[in-house]
Amino acid sequence: MTSAATAALRPLALRGEVPVVPDADQARGWLERELADPVYHQQPSILSRLLEWLRDLFARADGAALGDVGTLLVVVGVLAVVVVVTFLVTGPVRRSRRLARAGSVLDADDRRSAAELRAAADAAAARGDWAAAVADRFRALVRSLEDRTVLDERPGRTAHEAVEAAGLRLPAHARDLRSAGRLFDDVVYGDVVPGAADDAALRELDARLAATRPTVPAVPAGPAGIGVAP
């Protein structure tokens, strides 16, 4: 029992009286005075105790026996494993799982033309909303490829599907298309914050794609190596 509780009972003990059973108000008052004792508020946190324990281990390791050094190495190894696991669970692994569930580039009810999507991207860029600018700029790029029949019109297509299919028809830009698709997913379905340079890169890629003539899809070869129409 702490000093506060002892002081509360000392007068009764000096008079030889037996402490009575307190009523609710008395019990609450005694409990509040007891919990107000600083001893209850001076306990170190778990992290503080862990750090103190590690400091003690390091101090004992200076000139200590091999057993203490071995214990220290085990502790350091365990901490390293915990840090690595925490990073993997909260970092790239979680992000990759989120991006694996990335949705479509263009929804079925989004009937905006490529020009309208570019205008929306320009408006977003003008107000400094780079996330909206990047999203609509990439959507305009995909819509433009659909208008040119480089891609078939397919609502629900993901960015990955769009850039892989477009890369087959525009092989000179396949790498940049993949980078653009990753940027779209990172911004729309991830936690990447884009900037003006990202929007400018998509704008420039859109212009280059518009000036590039797509290749004819390869015709699969038949049994004798003769092309067979699909």
C-alpha positions as CSV (number, residue, x, y, z in Angstrom):
1,M,0.0,0.0,0.0
2,T,1.3,3.5,-0.8
3,S,2.0,6.3,1.5
4,A,-1.4,8.0,0.7
5,A,-3.3,4.9,1.7
6,T,-1.2,4.4,4.8
7,A,-1.7,8.0,5.9
8,A,-5.4,7.6,5.5
9,L,-5.6,4.6,7.8
10,R,-3.0,5.8,10.4
11,P,-5.5,7.8,12.5
12,L,-7.8,4.8,12.8
13,A,-4.9,2.6,13.9
14,L,-3.7,5.1,16.5
15,R,-7.2,5.3,18.1
16,G,-7.5,1.5,18.1
17,E,-10.5,1.7,15.9
18,V,-11.4,-1.0,13.3
19,P,-11.8,0.5,9.9
20,V,-15.4,0.6,8.8
21,V,-16.6,-0.6,5.4
22,P,-16.7,2.6,3.3
23,D,-19.7,3.6,1.3
24,A,-19.5,4.2,-2.4
25,D,-18.5,7.9,-2.2
26,Q,-15.8,7.1,0.4
27,A,-14.4,4.2,-1.6
28,R,-14.3,6.4,-4.7
29,G,-12.5,9.1,-2.8
30,W,-9.9,6.7,-1.3
31,L,-9.3,5.2,-4.7
32,E,-8.8,8.6,-6.4
33,R,-6.3,9.6,-3.7
34,E,-4.5,6.3,-4.0
35,L,-4.2,6.5,-7.8
36,A,-3.0,10.1,-7.6
37,D,0.2,8.8,-6.0
38,P,3.1,9.5,-8.4
39,V,4.3,6.0,-8.1
40,Y,1.5,4.9,-10.5
41,H,2.6,7.4,-13.2
42,Q,6.4,6.7,-13.2
43,Q,6.5,3.3,-14.8
44,P,8.7,3.3,-17.9
45,S,7.2,2.3,-21.2
46,I,7.8,-1.1,-22.8
47,L,10.1,0.6,-25.4
48,S,12.0,2.3,-22.6
49,R,12.5,-0.9,-20.7
50,L,13.6,-2.7,-23.9
51,L,16.2,0.1,-24.7
52,E,17.4,0.0,-21.1
53,W,17.8,-3.8,-21.3
54,L,19.8,-3.5,-24.5
55,R,22.0,-0.8,-23.0
56,D,22.7,-3.2,-20.1
57,L,23.6,-5.9,-22.5
58,F,26.0,-3.7,-24.4
59,A,27.5,-2.5,-21.2
60,R,28.1,-6.1,-20.0
61,A,29.4,-7.1,-23.4
62,D,32.5,-4.9,-22.9
63,G,35.0,-7.4,-21.7
64,A,32.3,-9.9,-20.8
65,A,32.3,-13.7,-21.3
66,L,31.5,-15.3,-24.6
67,G,28.1,-16.3,-23.3
68,D,27.0,-12.7,-22.8
69,V,28.4,-11.7,-26.2
70,G,26.5,-14.5,-27.8
71,T,23.3,-13.4,-26.1
72,L,23.8,-9.9,-27.4
73,L,24.3,-11.2,-30.9
74,V,21.1,-13.2,-30.7
75,V,19.2,-10.2,-29.5
76,V,20.5,-8.0,-32.3
77,G,19.7,-10.7,-34.8
78,V,16.1,-11.0,-33.5
79,L,15.6,-7.2,-33.6
80,A,16.9,-7.1,-37.2
81,V,14.4,-9.8,-38.2
82,V,11.6,-7.9,-36.6
83,V,12.6,-4.7,-38.4
84,V,12.8,-6.5,-41.8
85,V,9.4,-8.2,-41.3
86,T,7.7,-5.0,-40.2
87,F,9.1,-3.2,-43.3
88,L,7.9,-6.0,-45.6
89,V,4.4,-6.1,-44.1
90,T,3.8,-2.4,-44.0
91,G,5.8,-1.4,-47.1
92,P,6.3,-2.9,-50.5
93,V,4.4,-6.1,-49.8
94,R,1.3,-4.3,-48.8
95,R,1.7,-1.8,-51.6
96,S,2.0,-4.6,-54.2
97,R,-1.1,-6.3,-52.9
98,R,-3.0,-3.1,-53.1
99,L,-1.8,-2.5,-56.7
100,A,-2.6,-6.1,-57.6
101,R,-6.3,-5.2,-57.0
102,A,-6.0,-2.0,-59.2
103,G,-9.1,-1.3,-61.1
104,S,-9.9,-0.2,-64.6
105,V,-8.6,2.8,-66.5
106,L,-11.9,3.8,-68.1
107,D,-15.2,2.8,-66.5
108,A,-18.1,1.7,-68.6
109,D,-20.1,4.9,-67.9
110,D,-17.1,7.1,-68.8
111,R,-17.9,8.2,-72.3
112,R,-15.6,11.2,-72.5
113,S,-13.6,11.5,-75.7
114,A,-9.8,11.8,-75.8
115,A,-10.1,15.6,-76.3
116,E,-12.5,15.9,-73.3
117,L,-10.1,13.9,-71.2
118,R,-7.1,16.0,-72.2
119,A,-9.1,19.2,-71.4
120,A,-9.9,17.8,-68.0
121,A,-6.2,17.0,-67.4
122,D,-5.3,20.5,-68.5
123,A,-7.8,22.0,-66.1
124,A,-6.5,19.9,-63.3
125,A,-2.9,20.8,-64.1
126,A,-3.8,24.5,-64.2
127,R,-5.1,24.3,-60.6
128,G,-2.1,22.2,-59.4
129,D,-4.1,19.0,-58.9
130,W,-1.4,16.7,-60.4
131,A,-3.1,13.5,-59.3
132,A,-6.2,14.3,-61.3
133,A,-4.1,15.6,-64.2
134,V,-2.0,12.4,-64.4
135,A,-5.1,10.2,-64.1
136,D,-7.0,11.9,-66.9
137,R,-3.9,12.4,-69.1
138,F,-3.4,8.6,-69.1
139,R,-7.1,8.0,-69.7
140,A,-6.9,10.3,-72.7
141,L,-3.9,8.4,-74.0
142,V,-5.8,5.1,-73.8
143,R,-8.9,6.6,-75.3
144,S,-6.9,8.0,-78.2
145,L,-5.4,4.5,-78.8
146,E,-8.9,3.1,-78.9
147,D,-10.0,5.7,-81.4
148,R,-7.1,4.8,-83.6
149,T,-8.0,1.0,-83.2
150,V,-4.6,0.4,-81.8
151,L,-6.6,-0.9,-78.8
152,D,-10.0,-2.4,-79.0
153,E,-12.6,-0.5,-76.9
154,R,-12.9,-2.6,-73.7
155,P,-14.4,-1.0,-70.6
156,G,-12.8,-2.4,-67.4
157,R,-9.4,-2.8,-69.0
158,T,-6.6,-2.2,-66.4
159,A,-3.6,0.0,-67.1
160,H,-1.3,-3.0,-67.2
161,E,-3.5,-4.6,-69.9
162,A,-3.7,-1.4,-71.9
163,V,0.0,-0.7,-72.1
164,E,1.0,-4.3,-72.8
165,A,-1.5,-4.5,-75.7
166,A,-0.5,-1.1,-77.0
167,G,3.2,-2.0,-76.7
168,L,2.7,-4.8,-79.2
169,R,1.5,-2.3,-81.8
170,L,3.9,0.5,-80.8
171,P,7.0,-1.4,-79.9
172,A,9.3,1.7,-80.0
173,H,7.3,3.1,-77.1
174,A,6.6,-0.1,-75.1
175,R,8.9,0.8,-72.3
176,D,7.5,4.3,-71.9
177,L,4.0,2.9,-72.0
178,R,4.8,0.5,-69.2
179,S,6.2,3.4,-67.1
180,A,3.0,5.4,-67.8
181,G,0.8,2.5,-66.7
182,R,2.7,2.0,-63.5
183,L,2.5,5.8,-62.8
184,F,-1.3,5.6,-63.3
185,D,-1.7,2.7,-60.9
186,D,0.7,4.2,-58.3
187,V,-1.3,7.5,-58.3
188,V,-4.9,6.3,-58.6
189,Y,-4.6,3.0,-56.7
190,G,-1.5,3.5,-54.7
191,D,-0.1,6.3,-52.5
192,V,2.3,8.1,-54.9
193,V,2.0,11.9,-55.1
194,P,2.8,13.0,-58.6
195,G,4.1,16.4,-59.7
196,A,4.2,18.6,-62.8
197,A,7.0,16.6,-64.3
198,D,4.9,13.4,-64.3
199,D,2.0,15.2,-66.1
200,A,4.5,16.7,-68.6
201,A,6.0,13.2,-69.3
202,L,2.5,11.8,-70.0
203,R,1.6,14.8,-72.2
204,E,4.8,14.3,-74.3
205,L,4.2,10.5,-74.6
206,D,0.7,11.1,-75.8
207,A,2.0,13.4,-78.5
208,R,4.7,10.9,-79.6
209,L,2.2,8.1,-79.8
210,A,-0.1,10.2,-81.9
211,A,2.7,10.8,-84.4
212,T,3.7,7.1,-84.6
213,R,2.1,4.7,-87.0
214,P,1.3,1.4,-85.4
215,T,2.7,-1.8,-86.7
216,V,0.5,-4.6,-88.2
217,P,-0.1,-7.4,-85.7
218,A,1.9,-10.4,-86.4
219,V,0.1,-13.2,-88.1
220,P,0.5,-16.6,-86.4
221,A,2.3,-19.2,-88.5
222,G,0.6,-22.4,-89.6
223,P,2.0,-25.9,-89.4
224,A,4.2,-25.4,-92.5
225,G,5.3,-21.9,-91.5
226,I,2.7,-20.3,-93.7
227,G,0.8,-17.3,-92.2
228,V,-2.7,-18.1,-91.2
229,A,-5.3,-15.3,-90.9
230,P,-6.7,-15.0,-87.4
